[in-house]
Amino acid sequence: MADLKNNQVHQDKAMSFADATQFWNERFDKDEFIFGKEPNEYLVETAARYLKKNDRVLCIADGEGRNGVWLAKQGMQVVGFDASDIALVKAKQFAKDNQVEVEYLFSDTDSFDWQANAYDAVAAIFIQFADPAMRERIFQNVYQTLKPGGIFILQGYTPKQLDYKTGGPSAIEHLYTEESIRGLVKNFEVLELVSYEKVLNEGARHSGMSALLGLVARK
């Protein structure tokens, strides 16, 4: 989710469900997959170490489906949601094209049904539309919805990303620091929390040298 000069793609302020739908529909309403069709590299790397076939995995704000479909191709049972119904049409077709099933739901993070102890893992890849208050609610809901021993995988940008301008929000409060994330996962066992720089090639919106944070935590 990036903002490129005047073609802003990232949501930088709190929005109602309807406003978020309009915002994201305008950005996803094109033939291209704006974040590409390949899964997020950090998700691929950590899934290989922490997830297994037949795990039930929730993908938060899965957009056009690149991550949920990849997880399903690894033999996992995947549920995904997004606030853009246009993105979900693309995601469902993408799953069909890849001959996998993903249960996609039209929802934002506040209206999603966070059932208790329902998932073996939750993936949150570049969900930096969330301001600090929403982010705290999301982390609380992730903890609730994970089964005991469940895995939470998070990827996002750090404040240094504002120098690179290769993706992500322009509002610093939407970016991640290790300190801020550690404060949100006090109830989890932190298995991995890293900040690093790497070239991303995830569609036109996440392209170039990037300042990243990765988290793996266990309930």
ABEGO torsion letter per residue (X at the ends): XBBBEABBABBABBBBAAAAAAAAAAAABBABBAAEABBBAAAAAAAAAABBBGBBBBBBGAEAGAAAAAAAAAGBBBBBBBABAAAAAAAAAAAAAAGBBBBBBBBBAAABBBBBGABABBBBBGAAABBAAAAAAAAAAAAAABBBGBBBBBBBBBAAAAAAGAEEBABAAABBBAAAAAAAAAABBBABBBBBBBBBBBEAABBEBBBBBBBBBBX
